[in-house]
Amino acid sequence: MKDLRIMRNRDISQIIIVDNSISAFACHLENGIYIPSYYGQADDNCLKDIMELLKLIANCKDVREKLDQFVGLKELYEQYVN
């Protein structure tokens, strides 16, 4: 599990976690982008695909707001637990 609170010299609103395990960013769903596992597939374009999203949000004051718009993991999680 990746806990961004340990990064005391960084602004959490500017950090994105890209991982193939949602549990890795469970503490910070609003900062996460889920990608499927990579096993050497020649047609895997996940990182290339999220590059466009990263370009869109590169200059945002708070990346979490844009990730919520495009990815929405926190909302999905809240629907799942309720």
mmCIF file of the N, C-alpha and C atoms, coordinates in Angstrom:
data_MODEL
# 
_entry.id   MODEL 
# 
loop_
_atom_site.group_PDB 
_atom_site.id 
_atom_site.type_symbol 
_atom_site.label_atom_id 
_atom_site.label_alt_id 
_atom_site.label_comp_id 
_atom_site.label_asym_id 
_atom_site.label_entity_id 
_atom_site.label_seq_id 
_atom_site.pdbx_PDB_ins_code 
_atom_site.Cartn_x 
_atom_site.Cartn_y 
_atom_site.Cartn_z 
_atom_site.occupancy 
_atom_site.B_iso_or_equiv 
_atom_site.pdbx_formal_charge 
_atom_site.auth_seq_id 
_atom_site.auth_comp_id 
_atom_site.auth_asym_id 
_atom_site.auth_atom_id 
_atom_site.pdbx_PDB_model_num 
ATOM 1   N N  . MET A 1 1  ? 0.842   -1.168 0.000   1.00 0.00 ? 1  MET A N  1 
ATOM 2   C CA . MET A 1 1  ? 0.000   0.000  0.000   1.00 0.00 ? 1  MET A CA 1 
ATOM 3   C C  . MET A 1 1  ? 0.895   1.240  0.000   1.00 0.00 ? 1  MET A C  1 
ATOM 4   N N  . LYS A 1 2  ? 0.561   2.169  -0.850  1.00 0.00 ? 2  LYS A N  1 
ATOM 5   C CA . LYS A 1 2  ? 1.343   3.398  -0.972  1.00 0.00 ? 2  LYS A CA 1 
ATOM 6   C C  . LYS A 1 2  ? 0.622   4.522  -0.236  1.00 0.00 ? 2  LYS A C  1 
ATOM 7   N N  . ASP A 1 3  ? 1.253   5.017  0.801   1.00 0.00 ? 3  ASP A N  1 
ATOM 8   C CA . ASP A 1 3  ? 0.675   6.080  1.612   1.00 0.00 ? 3  ASP A CA 1 
ATOM 9   C C  . ASP A 1 3  ? 1.432   7.374  1.313   1.00 0.00 ? 3  ASP A C  1 
ATOM 10  N N  . LEU A 1 4  ? 0.779   8.282  0.632   1.00 0.00 ? 4  LEU A N  1 
ATOM 11  C CA . LEU A 1 4  ? 1.426   9.522  0.207   1.00 0.00 ? 4  LEU A CA 1 
ATOM 12  C C  . LEU A 1 4  ? 1.750   10.462 1.354   1.00 0.00 ? 4  LEU A C  1 
ATOM 13  N N  . ARG A 1 5  ? 1.194   10.212 2.514   1.00 0.00 ? 5  ARG A N  1 
ATOM 14  C CA . ARG A 1 5  ? 1.466   11.092 3.663   1.00 0.00 ? 5  ARG A CA 1 
ATOM 15  C C  . ARG A 1 5  ? 2.928   11.052 4.084   1.00 0.00 ? 5  ARG A C  1 
ATOM 16  N N  . ILE A 1 6  ? 3.662   10.022 3.689   1.00 0.00 ? 6  ILE A N  1 
ATOM 17  C CA . ILE A 1 6  ? 5.074   9.965  4.065   1.00 0.00 ? 6  ILE A CA 1 
ATOM 18  C C  . ILE A 1 6  ? 5.919   10.934 3.241   1.00 0.00 ? 6  ILE A C  1 
ATOM 19  N N  . MET A 1 7  ? 5.365   11.458 2.191   1.00 0.00 ? 7  MET A N  1 
ATOM 20  C CA . MET A 1 7  ? 6.093   12.394 1.326   1.00 0.00 ? 7  MET A CA 1 
ATOM 21  C C  . MET A 1 7  ? 5.880   13.813 1.845   1.00 0.00 ? 7  MET A C  1 
ATOM 22  N N  . ARG A 1 8  ? 6.533   14.123 2.909   1.00 0.00 ? 8  ARG A N  1 
ATOM 23  C CA . ARG A 1 8  ? 6.327   15.394 3.617   1.00 0.00 ? 8  ARG A CA 1 
ATOM 24  C C  . ARG A 1 8  ? 6.753   16.624 2.800   1.00 0.00 ? 8  ARG A C  1 
ATOM 25  N N  . ASN A 1 9  ? 7.659   16.475 1.896   1.00 0.00 ? 9  ASN A N  1 
ATOM 26  C CA . ASN A 1 9  ? 8.134   17.617 1.118   1.00 0.00 ? 9  ASN A CA 1 
ATOM 27  C C  . ASN A 1 9  ? 7.431   17.741 -0.233  1.00 0.00 ? 9  ASN A C  1 
ATOM 28  N N  . ARG A 1 10 ? 6.338   17.011 -0.413  1.00 0.00 ? 10 ARG A N  1 
ATOM 29  C CA . ARG A 1 10 ? 5.582   17.048 -1.672  1.00 0.00 ? 10 ARG A CA 1 
ATOM 30  C C  . ARG A 1 10 ? 4.118   17.389 -1.387  1.00 0.00 ? 10 ARG A C  1 
ATOM 31  N N  . ASP A 1 11 ? 3.511   18.075 -2.329  1.00 0.00 ? 11 ASP A N  1 
ATOM 32  C CA . ASP A 1 11 ? 2.102   18.413 -2.239  1.00 0.00 ? 11 ASP A CA 1 
ATOM 33  C C  . ASP A 1 11 ? 1.300   17.254 -2.823  1.00 0.00 ? 11 ASP A C  1 
ATOM 34  N N  . ILE A 1 12 ? 0.485   16.616 -2.012  1.00 0.00 ? 12 ILE A N  1 
ATOM 35  C CA . ILE A 1 12 ? -0.292  15.448 -2.452  1.00 0.00 ? 12 ILE A CA 1 
ATOM 36  C C  . ILE A 1 12 ? -1.208  15.791 -3.627  1.00 0.00 ? 12 ILE A C  1 
ATOM 37  N N  . SER A 1 13 ? -1.600  17.039 -3.725  1.00 0.00 ? 13 SER A N  1 
ATOM 38  C CA . SER A 1 13 ? -2.474  17.440 -4.833  1.00 0.00 ? 13 SER A CA 1 
ATOM 39  C C  . SER A 1 13 ? -1.759  17.397 -6.181  1.00 0.00 ? 13 SER A C  1 
ATOM 40  N N  . GLN A 1 14 ? -0.458  17.142 -6.160  1.00 0.00 ? 14 GLN A N  1 
ATOM 41  C CA . GLN A 1 14 ? 0.334   17.093 -7.385  1.00 0.00 ? 14 GLN A CA 1 
ATOM 42  C C  . GLN A 1 14 ? 0.924   15.710 -7.665  1.00 0.00 ? 14 GLN A C  1 
ATOM 43  N N  . ILE A 1 15 ? 0.467   14.700 -6.928  1.00 0.00 ? 15 ILE A N  1 
ATOM 44  C CA . ILE A 1 15 ? 1.019   13.351 -7.069  1.00 0.00 ? 15 ILE A CA 1 
ATOM 45  C C  . ILE A 1 15 ? -0.027  12.411 -7.662  1.00 0.00 ? 15 ILE A C  1 
ATOM 46  N N  . ILE A 1 16 ? 0.408   11.590 -8.608  1.00 0.00 ? 16 ILE A N  1 
ATOM 47  C CA . ILE A 1 16 ? -0.442  10.574 -9.221  1.00 0.00 ? 16 ILE A CA 1 
ATOM 48  C C  . ILE A 1 16 ? 0.222   9.220  -9.026  1.00 0.00 ? 16 ILE A C  1 
ATOM 49  N N  . ILE A 1 17 ? -0.558  8.256  -8.599  1.00 0.00 ? 17 ILE A N  1 
ATOM 50  C CA . ILE A 1 17 ? -0.074  6.883  -8.462  1.00 0.00 ? 17 ILE A CA 1 
ATOM 51  C C  . ILE A 1 17 ? -0.650  6.080  -9.618  1.00 0.00 ? 17 ILE A C  1 
ATOM 52  N N  . VAL A 1 18 ? 0.211   5.473  -10.404 1.00 0.00 ? 18 VAL A N  1 
ATOM 53  C CA . VAL A 1 18 ? -0.201  4.597  -11.499 1.00 0.00 ? 18 VAL A CA 1 
ATOM 54  C C  . VAL A 1 18 ? 0.202   3.188  -11.090 1.00 0.00 ? 18 VAL A C  1 
ATOM 55  N N  . ASP A 1 19 ? -0.781  2.302  -10.973 1.00 0.00 ? 19 ASP A N  1 
ATOM 56  C CA . ASP A 1 19 ? -0.476  0.968  -10.467 1.00 0.00 ? 19 ASP A CA 1 
ATOM 57  C C  . ASP A 1 19 ? -1.481  -0.041 -11.008 1.00 0.00 ? 19 ASP A C  1 
ATOM 58  N N  . ASN A 1 20 ? -1.069  -1.297 -11.012 1.00 0.00 ? 20 ASN A N  1 
ATOM 59  C CA . ASN A 1 20 ? -1.964  -2.370 -11.461 1.00 0.00 ? 20 ASN A CA 1 
ATOM 60  C C  . ASN A 1 20 ? -2.725  -2.994 -10.294 1.00 0.00 ? 20 ASN A C  1 
ATOM 61  N N  . SER A 1 21 ? -2.582  -2.437 -9.121  1.00 0.00 ? 21 SER A N  1 
ATOM 62  C CA . SER A 1 21 ? -3.299  -2.933 -7.950  1.00 0.00 ? 21 SER A CA 1 
ATOM 63  C C  . SER A 1 21 ? -3.989  -1.767 -7.251  1.00 0.00 ? 21 SER A C  1 
ATOM 64  N N  . ILE A 1 22 ? -5.309  -1.780 -7.253  1.00 0.00 ? 22 ILE A N  1 
ATOM 65  C CA . ILE A 1 22 ? -6.048  -0.697 -6.605  1.00 0.00 ? 22 ILE A CA 1 
ATOM 66  C C  . ILE A 1 22 ? -5.709  -0.625 -5.122  1.00 0.00 ? 22 ILE A C  1 
ATOM 67  N N  . SER A 1 23 ? -5.421  -1.755 -4.519  1.00 0.00 ? 23 SER A N  1 
ATOM 68  C CA . SER A 1 23 ? -5.077  -1.727 -3.094  1.00 0.00 ? 23 SER A CA 1 
ATOM 69  C C  . SER A 1 23 ? -3.791  -0.932 -2.847  1.00 0.00 ? 23 SER A C  1 
ATOM 70  N N  . ALA A 1 24 ? -2.950  -0.778 -3.852  1.00 0.00 ? 24 ALA A N  1 
ATOM 71  C CA . ALA A 1 24 ? -1.718  -0.017 -3.698  1.00 0.00 ? 24 ALA A CA 1 
ATOM 72  C C  . ALA A 1 24 ? -1.992  1.453  -3.401  1.00 0.00 ? 24 ALA A C  1 
ATOM 73  N N  . PHE A 1 25 ? -3.091  1.970  -3.926  1.00 0.00 ? 25 PHE A N  1 
ATOM 74  C CA . PHE A 1 25 ? -3.416  3.370  -3.650  1.00 0.00 ? 25 PHE A CA 1 
ATOM 75  C C  . PHE A 1 25 ? -4.759  3.516  -2.933  1.00 0.00 ? 25 PHE A C  1 
ATOM 76  N N  . ALA A 1 26 ? -5.113  2.527  -2.149  1.00 0.00 ? 26 ALA A N  1 
ATOM 77  C CA . ALA A 1 26 ? -6.382  2.537  -1.412  1.00 0.00 ? 26 ALA A CA 1 
ATOM 78  C C  . ALA A 1 26 ? -6.490  3.725  -0.461  1.00 0.00 ? 26 ALA A C  1 
ATOM 79  N N  . CYS A 1 27 ? -5.388  4.159  0.092   1.00 0.00 ? 27 CYS A N  1 
ATOM 80  C CA . CYS A 1 27 ? -5.408  5.319  0.998   1.00 0.00 ? 27 CYS A CA 1 
ATOM 81  C C  . CYS A 1 27 ? -5.644  6.625  0.251   1.00 0.00 ? 27 CYS A C  1 
ATOM 82  N N  . HIS A 1 28 ? -5.397  6.621  -1.040  1.00 0.00 ? 28 HIS A N  1 
ATOM 83  C CA . HIS A 1 28 ? -5.479  7.845  -1.834  1.00 0.00 ? 28 HIS A CA 1 
ATOM 84  C C  . HIS A 1 28 ? -6.122  7.549  -3.188  1.00 0.00 ? 28 HIS A C  1 
ATOM 85  N N  . LEU A 1 29 ? -7.347  7.067  -3.150  1.00 0.00 ? 29 LEU A N  1 
ATOM 86  C CA . LEU A 1 29 ? -8.026  6.722  -4.401  1.00 0.00 ? 29 LEU A CA 1 
ATOM 87  C C  . LEU A 1 29 ? -8.108  7.898  -5.365  1.00 0.00 ? 29 LEU A C  1 
ATOM 88  N N  . GLU A 1 30 ? -8.244  9.089  -4.815  1.00 0.00 ? 30 GLU A N  1 
ATOM 89  C CA . GLU A 1 30 ? -8.371  10.267 -5.671  1.00 0.00 ? 30 GLU A CA 1 
ATOM 90  C C  . GLU A 1 30 ? -7.073  10.594 -6.411  1.00 0.00 ? 30 GLU A C  1 
ATOM 91  N N  . ASN A 1 31 ? -5.976  9.963  -6.023  1.00 0.00 ? 31 ASN A N  1 
ATOM 92  C CA . ASN A 1 31 ? -4.687  10.174 -6.692  1.00 0.00 ? 31 ASN A CA 1 
ATOM 93  C C  . ASN A 1 31 ? -4.320  9.027  -7.631  1.00 0.00 ? 31 ASN A C  1 
ATOM 94  N N  . GLY A 1 32 ? -5.207  8.058  -7.785  1.00 0.00 ? 32 GLY A N  1 
ATOM 95  C CA . GLY A 1 32 ? -4.826  6.844  -8.492  1.00 0.00 ? 32 GLY A CA 1 
ATOM 96  C C  . GLY A 1 32 ? -5.338  6.700  -9.901  1.00 0.00 ? 32 GLY A C  1 
ATOM 97  N N  . ILE A 1 33 ? -4.518  6.044  -10.692 1.00 0.00 ? 33 ILE A N  1 
ATOM 98  C CA . ILE A 1 33 ? -4.896  5.587  -12.027 1.00 0.00 ? 33 ILE A CA 1 
ATOM 99  C C  . ILE A 1 33 ? -4.593  4.091  -12.063 1.00 0.00 ? 33 ILE A C  1 
ATOM 100 N N  . TYR A 1 34 ? -5.615  3.318  -12.266 1.00 0.00 ? 34 TYR A N  1 
ATOM 101 C CA . TYR A 1 34 ? -5.449  1.858  -12.352 1.00 0.00 ? 34 TYR A CA 1 
ATOM 102 C C  . TYR A 1 34 ? -5.078  1.473  -13.785 1.00 0.00 ? 34 TYR A C  1 
ATOM 103 N N  . ILE A 1 35 ? -4.097  0.595  -13.902 1.00 0.00 ? 35 ILE A N  1 
ATOM 104 C CA . ILE A 1 35 ? -3.767  0.013  -15.201 1.00 0.00 ? 35 ILE A CA 1 
ATOM 105 C C  . ILE A 1 35 ? -3.693  -1.503 -15.037 1.00 0.00 ? 35 ILE A C  1 
ATOM 106 N N  . PRO A 1 36 ? -4.064  -2.255 -16.059 1.00 0.00 ? 36 PRO A N  1 
ATOM 107 C CA . PRO A 1 36 ? -3.965  -3.714 -15.959 1.00 0.00 ? 36 PRO A CA 1 
ATOM 108 C C  . PRO A 1 36 ? -2.498  -4.158 -15.909 1.00 0.00 ? 36 PRO A C  1 
ATOM 109 N N  . SER A 1 37 ? -2.295  -5.340 -15.415 1.00 0.00 ? 37 SER A N  1 
ATOM 110 C CA . SER A 1 37 ? -0.940  -5.902 -15.336 1.00 0.00 ? 37 SER A CA 1 
ATOM 111 C C  . SER A 1 37 ? -0.359  -6.076 -16.729 1.00 0.00 ? 37 SER A C  1 
ATOM 112 N N  . TYR A 1 38 ? 0.948   -5.947 -16.807 1.00 0.00 ? 38 TYR A N  1 
ATOM 113 C CA . TYR A 1 38 ? 1.661   -6.109 -18.070 1.00 0.00 ? 38 TYR A CA 1 
ATOM 114 C C  . TYR A 1 38 ? 2.440   -7.417 -18.032 1.00 0.00 ? 38 TYR A C  1 
ATOM 115 N N  . TYR A 1 39 ? 2.226   -8.230 -19.041 1.00 0.00 ? 39 TYR A N  1 
ATOM 116 C CA . TYR A 1 39 ? 2.913   -9.515 -19.140 1.00 0.00 ? 39 TYR A CA 1 
ATOM 117 C C  . TYR A 1 39 ? 3.631   -9.657 -20.476 1.00 0.00 ? 39 TYR A C  1 
ATOM 118 N N  . GLY A 1 40 ? 4.120   -8.548 -21.013 1.00 0.00 ? 40 GLY A N  1 
ATOM 119 C CA . GLY A 1 40 ? 4.872   -8.584 -22.253 1.00 0.00 ? 40 GLY A CA 1 
ATOM 120 C C  . GLY A 1 40 ? 4.024   -8.587 -23.516 1.00 0.00 ? 40 GLY A C  1 
ATOM 121 N N  . GLN A 1 41 ? 2.754   -8.243 -23.406 1.00 0.00 ? 41 GLN A N  1 
ATOM 122 C CA . GLN A 1 41 ? 1.879   -8.234 -24.572 1.00 0.00 ? 41 GLN A CA 1 
ATOM 123 C C  . GLN A 1 41 ? 2.325   -7.139 -25.548 1.00 0.00 ? 41 GLN A C  1 
ATOM 124 N N  . ALA A 1 42 ? 2.494   -7.505 -26.787 1.00 0.00 ? 42 ALA A N  1 
ATOM 125 C CA . ALA A 1 42 ? 2.938   -6.549 -27.805 1.00 0.00 ? 42 ALA A CA 1 
ATOM 126 C C  . ALA A 1 42 ? 1.910   -5.446 -28.048 1.00 0.00 ? 42 ALA A C  1 
ATOM 127 N N  . ASP A 1 43 ? 0.641   -5.733 -27.812 1.00 0.00 ? 43 ASP A N  1 
ATOM 128 C CA . ASP A 1 43 ? -0.408  -4.748 -28.078 1.00 0.00 ? 43 ASP A CA 1 
ATOM 129 C C  . ASP A 1 43 ? -0.802  -3.939 -26.840 1.00 0.00 ? 43 ASP A C  1 
ATOM 130 N N  . ASP A 1 44 ? -0.036  -4.023 -25.764 1.00 0.00 ? 44 ASP A N  1 
ATOM 131 C CA . ASP A 1 44 ? -0.333  -3.276 -24.544 1.00 0.00 ? 44 ASP A CA 1 
ATOM 132 C C  . ASP A 1 44 ? -0.002  -1.801 -24.752 1.00 0.00 ? 44 ASP A C  1 
ATOM 133 N N  . ASN A 1 45 ? -1.020  -0.959 -24.665 1.00 0.00 ? 45 ASN A N  1 
ATOM 134 C CA . ASN A 1 45 ? -0.861  0.479  -24.865 1.00 0.00 ? 45 ASN A CA 1 
ATOM 135 C C  . ASN A 1 45 ? -1.285  1.299  -23.657 1.00 0.00 ? 45 ASN A C  1 
ATOM 136 N N  . CYS A 1 46 ? -1.431  0.668  -22.518 1.00 0.00 ? 46 CYS A N  1 
ATOM 137 C CA . CYS A 1 46 ? -1.957  1.366  -21.340 1.00 0.00 ? 46 CYS A CA 1 
ATOM 138 C C  . CYS A 1 46 ? -1.167  2.612  -20.976 1.00 0.00 ? 46 CYS A C  1 
ATOM 139 N N  . LEU A 1 47 ? 0.128   2.483  -20.865 1.00 0.00 ? 47 LEU A N  1 
ATOM 140 C CA . LEU A 1 47 ? 0.921   3.656  -20.493 1.00 0.00 ? 47 LEU A CA 1 
ATOM 141 C C  . LEU A 1 47 ? 0.853   4.732  -21.556 1.00 0.00 ? 47 LEU A C  1 
ATOM 142 N N  . LYS A 1 48 ? 0.835   4.328  -22.800 1.00 0.00 ? 48 LYS A N  1 
ATOM 143 C CA . LYS A 1 48 ? 0.691   5.293  -23.892 1.00 0.00 ? 48 LYS A CA 1 
ATOM 144 C C  . LYS A 1 48 ? -0.665  5.994  -23.801 1.00 0.00 ? 48 LYS A C  1 
ATOM 145 N N  . ASP A 1 49 ? -1.698  5.243  -23.488 1.00 0.00 ? 49 ASP A N  1 
ATOM 146 C CA . ASP A 1 49 ? -3.038  5.812  -23.392 1.00 0.00 ? 49 ASP A CA 1 
ATOM 147 C C  . ASP A 1 49 ? -3.159  6.805  -22.234 1.00 0.00 ? 49 ASP A C  1 
ATOM 148 N N  . ILE A 1 50 ? -2.578  6.495  -21.090 1.00 0.00 ? 50 ILE A N  1 
ATOM 149 C CA . ILE A 1 50 ? -2.700  7.433  -19.970 1.00 0.00 ? 50 ILE A CA 1 
ATOM 150 C C  . ILE A 1 50 ? -1.791  8.646  -20.141 1.00 0.00 ? 50 ILE A C  1 
ATOM 151 N N  . MET A 1 51 ? -0.821  8.555  -21.040 1.00 0.00 ? 51 MET A N  1 
ATOM 152 C CA . MET A 1 51 ? 0.044   9.699  -21.313 1.00 0.00 ? 51 MET A CA 1 
ATOM 153 C C  . MET A 1 51 ? -0.789  10.903 -21.759 1.00 0.00 ? 51 MET A C  1 
ATOM 154 N N  . GLU A 1 52 ? -1.813  10.658 -22.547 1.00 0.00 ? 52 GLU A N  1 
ATOM 155 C CA . GLU A 1 52 ? -2.686  11.753 -22.996 1.00 0.00 ? 52 GLU A CA 1 
ATOM 156 C C  . GLU A 1 52 ? -3.401  12.390 -21.811 1.00 0.00 ? 52 GLU A C  1 
ATOM 157 N N  . LEU A 1 53 ? -3.877  11.579 -20.894 1.00 0.00 ? 53 LEU A N  1 
ATOM 158 C CA . LEU A 1 53 ? -4.522  12.093 -19.688 1.00 0.00 ? 53 LEU A CA 1 
ATOM 159 C C  . LEU A 1 53 ? -3.524  12.904 -18.864 1.00 0.00 ? 53 LEU A C  1 
ATOM 160 N N  . LEU A 1 54 ? -2.323  12.393 -18.703 1.00 0.00 ? 54 LEU A N  1 
ATOM 161 C CA . LEU A 1 54 ? -1.302  13.094 -17.931 1.00 0.00 ? 54 LEU A CA 1 
ATOM 162 C C  . LEU A 1 54 ? -0.962  14.443 -18.549 1.00 0.00 ? 54 LEU A C  1 
ATOM 163 N N  . LYS A 1 55 ? -0.941  14.504 -19.868 1.00 0.00 ? 55 LYS A N  1 
ATOM 164 C CA . LYS A 1 55 ? -0.698  15.782 -20.541 1.00 0.00 ? 55 LYS A CA 1 
ATOM 165 C C  . LYS A 1 55 ? -1.824  16.768 -20.247 1.00 0.00 ? 55 LYS A C  1 
ATOM 166 N N  . LEU A 1 56 ? -3.049  16.278 -20.222 1.00 0.00 ? 56 LEU A N  1 
ATOM 167 C CA . LEU A 1 56 ? -4.203  17.144 -19.958 1.00 0.00 ? 56 LEU A CA 1 
ATOM 168 C C  . LEU A 1 56 ? -4.173  17.744 -18.556 1.00 0.00 ? 56 LEU A C  1 
ATOM 169 N N  . ILE A 1 57 ? -3.674  16.997 -17.608 1.00 0.00 ? 57 ILE A N  1 
ATOM 170 C CA . ILE A 1 57 ? -3.724  17.466 -16.227 1.00 0.00 ? 57 ILE A CA 1 
ATOM 171 C C  . ILE A 1 57 ? -2.375  17.969 -15.699 1.00 0.00 ? 57 ILE A C  1 
ATOM 172 N N  . ALA A 1 58 ? -1.395  18.058 -16.561 1.00 0.00 ? 58 ALA A N  1 
ATOM 173 C CA . ALA A 1 58 ? -0.029  18.413 -16.142 1.00 0.00 ? 58 ALA A CA 1 
ATOM 174 C C  . ALA A 1 58 ? 0.046   19.756 -15.411 1.00 0.00 ? 58 ALA A C  1 
ATOM 175 N N  . ASN A 1 59 ? -0.746  20.711 -15.780 1.00 0.00 ? 59 ASN A N  1 
ATOM 176 C CA . ASN A 1 59 ? -0.656  22.043 -15.188 1.00 0.00 ? 59 ASN A CA 1 
ATOM 177 C C  . ASN A 1 59 ? -1.813  22.386 -14.258 1.00 0.00 ? 59 ASN A C  1 
ATOM 178 N N  . CYS A 1 60 ? -2.518  21.372 -13.794 1.00 0.00 ? 60 CYS A N  1 
ATOM 179 C CA . CYS A 1 60 ? -3.647  21.596 -12.889 1.00 0.00 ? 60 CYS A CA 1 
ATOM 180 C C  . CYS A 1 60 ? -3.153  21.949 -11.493 1.00 0.00 ? 60 CYS A C  1 
ATOM 181 N N  . LYS A 1 61 ? -3.929  22.763 -10.791 1.00 0.00 ? 61 LYS A N  1 
ATOM 182 C CA . LYS A 1 61 ? -3.588  23.079 -9.403  1.00 0.00 ? 61 LYS A CA 1 
ATOM 183 C C  . LYS A 1 61 ? -3.733  21.856 -8.519  1.00 0.00 ? 61 LYS A C  1 
ATOM 184 N N  . ASP A 1 62 ? -4.727  21.033 -8.845  1.00 0.00 ? 62 ASP A N  1 
ATOM 185 C CA . ASP A 1 62 ? -4.978  19.827 -8.049  1.00 0.00 ? 62 ASP A CA 1 
ATOM 186 C C  . ASP A 1 62 ? -5.337  18.688 -9.003  1.00 0.00 ? 62 ASP A C  1 
ATOM 187 N N  . VAL A 1 63 ? -4.401  17.757 -9.188  1.00 0.00 ? 63 VAL A N  1 
ATOM 188 C CA . VAL A 1 63 ? -4.626  16.661 -10.139 1.00 0.00 ? 63 VAL A CA 1 
ATOM 189 C C  . VAL A 1 63 ? -5.790  15.784 -9.722  1.00 0.00 ? 63 VAL A C  1 
ATOM 190 N N  . ARG A 1 64 ? -6.107  15.766 -8.435  1.00 0.00 ? 64 ARG A N  1 
ATOM 191 C CA . ARG A 1 64 ? -7.197  14.912 -7.941  1.00 0.00 ? 64 ARG A CA 1 
ATOM 192 C C  . ARG A 1 64 ? -8.545  15.298 -8.533  1.00 0.00 ? 64 ARG A C  1 
ATOM 193 N N  . GLU A 1 65 ? -8.748  16.588 -8.747  1.00 0.00 ? 65 GLU A N  1 
ATOM 194 C CA . GLU A 1 65 ? -10.011 17.043 -9.337  1.00 0.00 ? 65 GLU A CA 1 
ATOM 195 C C  . GLU A 1 65 ? -10.172 16.509 -10.756 1.00 0.00 ? 65 GLU A C  1 
ATOM 196 N N  . LYS A 1 66 ? -9.109  16.576 -11.540 1.00 0.00 ? 66 LYS A N  1 
ATOM 197 C CA . LYS A 1 66 ? -9.167  16.085 -12.920 1.00 0.00 ? 66 LYS A CA 1 
ATOM 198 C C  . LYS A 1 66 ? -9.235  14.565 -12.964 1.00 0.00 ? 66 LYS A C  1 
ATOM 199 N N  . LEU A 1 67 ? -8.495  13.903 -12.090 1.00 0.00 ? 67 LEU A N  1 
ATOM 200 C CA . LEU A 1 67 ? -8.565  12.441 -12.048 1.00 0.00 ? 67 LEU A CA 1 
ATOM 201 C C  . LEU A 1 67 ? -9.973  11.996 -11.675 1.00 0.00 ? 67 LEU A C  1 
ATOM 202 N N  . ASP A 1 68 ? -10.617 12.743 -10.793 1.00 0.00 ? 68 ASP A N  1 
ATOM 203 C CA . ASP A 1 68 ? -11.989 12.408 -10.429 1.00 0.00 ? 68 ASP A CA 1 
ATOM 204 C C  . ASP A 1 68 ? -12.902 12.511 -11.638 1.00 0.00 ? 68 ASP A C  1 
ATOM 205 N N  . GLN A 1 69 ? -12.684 13.506 -12.476 1.00 0.00 ? 69 GLN A N  1 
ATOM 206 C CA . GLN A 1 69 ? -13.475 13.673 -13.699 1.00 0.00 ? 69 GLN A CA 1 
ATOM 207 C C  . GLN A 1 69 ? -13.252 12.533 -14.675 1.00 0.00 ? 69 GLN A C  1 
ATOM 208 N N  . PHE A 1 70 ? -12.011 12.166 -14.886 1.00 0.00 ? 70 PHE A N  1 
ATOM 209 C CA . PHE A 1 70 ? -11.660 11.201 -15.920 1.00 0.00 ? 70 PHE A CA 1 
ATOM 210 C C  . PHE A 1 70 ? -11.644 9.753  -15.439 1.00 0.00 ? 70 PHE A C  1 
ATOM 211 N N  . VAL A 1 71 ? -11.235 9.540  -14.200 1.00 0.00 ? 71 VAL A N  1 
ATOM 212 C CA . VAL A 1 71 ? -11.068 8.181  -13.688 1.00 0.00 ? 71 VAL A CA 1 
ATOM 213 C C  . VAL A 1 71 ? -12.149 7.827  -12.684 1.00 0.00 ? 71 VAL A C  1 
ATOM 214 N N  . GLY A 1 72 ? -12.360 8.671  -11.685 1.00 0.00 ? 72 GLY A N  1 
ATOM 215 C CA . GLY A 1 72 ? -13.437 8.509  -10.726 1.00 0.00 ? 72 GLY A CA 1 
ATOM 216 C C  . GLY A 1 72 ? -13.351 7.287  -9.822  1.00 0.00 ? 72 GLY A C  1 
ATOM 217 N N  . LEU A 1 73 ? -12.166 6.903  -9.385  1.00 0.00 ? 73 LEU A N  1 
ATOM 218 C CA . LEU A 1 73 ? -12.033 5.707  -8.545  1.00 0.00 ? 73 LEU A CA 1 
ATOM 219 C C  . LEU A 1 73 ? -12.682 5.869  -7.183  1.00 0.00 ? 73 LEU A C  1 
ATOM 220 N N  . LYS A 1 74 ? -12.607 7.056  -6.626  1.00 0.00 ? 74 LYS A N  1 
ATOM 221 C CA . LYS A 1 74 ? -13.205 7.267  -5.303  1.00 0.00 ? 74 LYS A CA 1 
ATOM 222 C C  . LYS A 1 74 ? -14.715 7.066  -5.373  1.00 0.00 ? 74 LYS A C  1 
ATOM 223 N N  . GLU A 1 75 ? -15.344 7.597  -6.393  1.00 0.00 ? 75 GLU A N  1 
ATOM 224 C CA . GLU A 1 75 ? -16.788 7.434  -6.558  1.00 0.00 ? 75 GLU A CA 1 
ATOM 225 C C  . GLU A 1 75 ? -17.159 5.966  -6.763  1.00 0.00 ? 75 GLU A C  1 
ATOM 226 N N  . LEU A 1 76 ? -16.385 5.261  -7.583  1.00 0.00 ? 76 LEU A N  1 
ATOM 227 C CA . LEU A 1 76 ? -16.634 3.834  -7.785  1.00 0.00 ? 76 LEU A CA 1 
ATOM 228 C C  . LEU A 1 76 ? -16.520 3.059  -6.474  1.00 0.00 ? 76 LEU A C  1 
ATOM 229 N N  . TYR A 1 77 ? -15.523 3.394  -5.690  1.00 0.00 ? 77 TYR A N  1 
ATOM 230 C CA . TYR A 1 77 ? -15.323 2.731  -4.409  1.00 0.00 ? 77 TYR A CA 1 
ATOM 231 C C  . TYR A 1 77 ? -16.502 3.001  -3.474  1.00 0.00 ? 77 TYR A C  1 
ATOM 232 N N  . GLU A 1 78 ? -16.941 4.241  -3.412  1.00 0.00 ? 78 GLU A N  1 
ATOM 233 C CA . GLU A 1 78 ? -18.059 4.591  -2.538  1.00 0.00 ? 78 GLU A CA 1 
ATOM 234 C C  . GLU A 1 78 ? -19.340 3.871  -2.958  1.00 0.00 ? 78 GLU A C  1 
ATOM 235 N N  . GLN A 1 79 ? -19.554 3.707  -4.249  1.00 0.00 ? 79 GLN A N  1 
ATOM 236 C CA . GLN A 1 79 ? -20.706 2.942  -4.733  1.00 0.00 ? 79 GLN A CA 1 
ATOM 237 C C  . GLN A 1 79 ? -20.589 1.473  -4.331  1.00 0.00 ? 79 GLN A C  1 
ATOM 238 N N  . TYR A 1 80 ? -19.371 0.965  -4.380  1.00 0.00 ? 80 TYR A N  1 
ATOM 239 C CA . TYR A 1 80 ? -19.145 -0.438 -4.064  1.00 0.00 ? 80 TYR A CA 1 
ATOM 240 C C  . TYR A 1 80 ? -19.387 -0.737 -2.589  1.00 0.00 ? 80 TYR A C  1 
ATOM 241 N N  . VAL A 1 81 ? -18.934 0.139  -1.704  1.00 0.00 ? 81 VAL A N  1 
ATOM 242 C CA . VAL A 1 81 ? -19.060 -0.129 -0.256  1.00 0.00 ? 81 VAL A CA 1 
ATOM 243 C C  . VAL A 1 81 ? -20.432 0.228  0.294   1.00 0.00 ? 81 VAL A C  1 
ATOM 244 N N  . ASN A 1 82 ? -21.199 1.005  -0.454  1.00 0.00 ? 82 ASN A N  1 
ATOM 245 C CA . ASN A 1 82 ? -22.539 1.387  0.045   1.00 0.00 ? 82 ASN A CA 1 
ATOM 246 C C  . ASN A 1 82 ? -23.608 0.547  -0.519  1.00 0.00 ? 82 ASN A C  1 
# 
